[in-house]
Amino acid sequence: MIVAIGTDLTEVERIRAAVTNPRSGRRFRDRVFTPGEQAYCERRGRATYQSYAARFAAKEAVMKALGQGWGPRLGWLDIEVRRQLGGRPEVRLSDRAKAYAASLGVRRLHLTLTHTATLAEAQVVAEGKGEG
């Protein structure tokens, strides 16, 4: 059964500017992206900033699907986007975020990402128990 959906559209240039800012770029990356996400994005070559933007959009979409923005219950680093080589992207939640999602009846999150040179989009479907 679908419990909720979330979607987000992010401008690649906005994320590129935040990531590369000489004064605050490192702090932004460390506050928003896990070390694994940073390593993945940095390996992407020409698609580095598209990958960062797609992950940012995914985190926003997860928050929307869970009905909770960034705050005391759910933070940027509680949501990690992972992708196995040749596989689809998946969401990994921290224990705290997993417990919160479970309290909403969410058992699984399905994620899809897409991006162009200028925009990145993510859609999340939160699946729960039951018929539907």
C-alpha positions as CSV (number, residue, x, y, z in Angstrom):
1,M,0.0,0.0,0.0
2,I,1.3,3.5,-0.8
3,V,1.5,5.5,2.3
4,A,2.8,8.8,0.8
5,I,4.8,10.2,-2.1
6,G,7.3,13.0,-2.2
7,T,8.9,14.8,-5.1
8,D,11.5,17.6,-5.5
9,L,13.1,19.5,-8.3
10,T,16.5,21.1,-7.7
11,E,18.6,23.5,-9.8
12,V,22.0,22.1,-10.4
13,E,23.6,25.5,-10.5
14,R,22.3,26.3,-7.0
15,I,23.8,23.2,-5.6
16,R,27.1,23.7,-7.5
17,A,27.4,27.2,-6.0
18,A,26.8,25.9,-2.5
19,V,29.2,22.9,-2.9
20,T,32.0,25.0,-4.4
21,N,31.7,28.1,-2.2
22,P,35.2,28.8,-0.9
23,R,34.0,29.9,2.5
24,S,31.1,27.5,3.2
25,G,31.3,24.7,0.6
26,R,33.0,22.2,2.8
27,R,30.6,22.9,5.7
28,F,27.6,22.6,3.3
29,R,28.8,19.2,1.9
30,D,29.5,17.9,5.4
31,R,26.2,19.1,6.8
32,V,24.0,17.8,3.9
33,F,25.8,14.8,2.3
34,T,27.2,11.7,4.0
35,P,30.9,10.7,3.3
36,G,29.6,8.0,0.9
37,E,27.5,10.4,-1.0
38,Q,30.4,12.9,-1.3
39,A,32.7,10.2,-2.5
40,Y,30.2,9.0,-5.1
41,C,29.5,12.5,-6.4
42,E,33.2,13.4,-6.6
43,R,33.9,10.3,-8.8
44,R,31.2,11.4,-11.3
45,G,33.5,13.8,-13.3
46,R,31.4,16.1,-15.5
47,A,28.2,14.9,-13.7
48,T,29.5,15.8,-10.2
49,Y,27.1,18.6,-9.5
50,Q,24.2,16.9,-11.2
51,S,24.8,14.0,-8.8
52,Y,24.9,16.3,-5.8
53,A,21.7,18.0,-6.9
54,A,20.0,14.7,-7.5
55,R,20.9,13.6,-3.9
56,F,19.7,16.9,-2.5
57,A,16.4,16.5,-4.3
58,A,16.1,12.9,-3.0
59,K,16.6,14.0,0.6
60,E,13.9,16.7,0.1
61,A,11.6,14.2,-1.5
62,V,12.1,11.7,1.4
63,M,11.3,14.5,3.9
64,K,8.1,15.3,1.9
65,A,7.0,11.7,1.8
66,L,7.5,11.4,5.5
67,G,5.7,14.7,6.1
68,Q,8.6,16.1,8.0
69,G,11.0,18.8,6.9
70,W,14.5,19.1,8.2
71,G,14.5,19.5,12.0
72,P,14.7,17.6,15.3
73,R,13.1,14.4,13.9
74,L,14.8,14.2,10.6
75,G,18.1,15.7,9.4
76,W,20.1,15.7,6.1
77,L,22.5,13.0,7.3
78,D,19.6,10.8,8.4
79,I,18.9,10.1,4.7
80,E,21.5,8.6,2.5
81,V,21.2,7.9,-1.2
82,R,23.2,4.9,-2.3
83,R,23.7,3.2,-5.6
84,Q,25.3,-0.1,-6.3
85,L,27.3,-0.3,-9.6
86,G,24.7,-0.7,-12.3
87,G,21.9,-0.7,-9.9
88,R,19.0,1.6,-9.1
89,P,19.4,4.2,-6.4
90,E,18.1,3.4,-2.9
91,V,17.4,5.3,0.3
92,R,19.1,4.3,3.5
93,L,17.8,5.8,6.7
94,S,19.6,6.2,10.0
95,D,18.1,4.3,12.9
96,R,16.4,7.5,14.1
97,A,14.8,8.2,10.7
98,K,13.9,4.5,10.3
99,A,12.0,4.5,13.6
100,Y,10.2,7.7,12.6
101,A,9.2,6.2,9.2
102,A,8.0,3.0,10.9
103,S,5.9,5.1,13.3
104,L,4.1,6.4,10.2
105,G,3.6,2.9,8.8
106,V,6.3,3.2,6.2
107,R,8.2,-0.1,5.6
108,R,10.0,0.7,2.4
109,L,11.0,3.8,0.3
110,H,11.2,3.6,-3.5
111,L,13.4,6.2,-5.2
112,T,13.9,7.4,-8.7
113,L,16.3,10.1,-9.8
114,T,16.8,12.0,-13.1
115,H,18.8,15.0,-14.0
116,T,19.9,17.2,-16.9
117,A,22.7,19.7,-17.0
118,T,20.4,22.2,-15.3
119,L,17.8,20.3,-13.2
120,A,17.7,17.3,-10.9
121,E,14.5,15.6,-9.9
122,A,13.7,12.9,-7.3
123,Q,10.5,11.0,-6.6
124,V,9.9,8.9,-3.6
125,V,7.1,6.4,-2.9
126,A,6.6,5.4,0.7
127,E,5.2,1.9,0.9
128,G,3.5,0.5,4.0
129,K,1.7,-2.6,5.1
130,G,-1.8,-3.4,3.9
131,E,-3.8,-3.7,0.8
132,G,-3.8,-1.3,-2.0
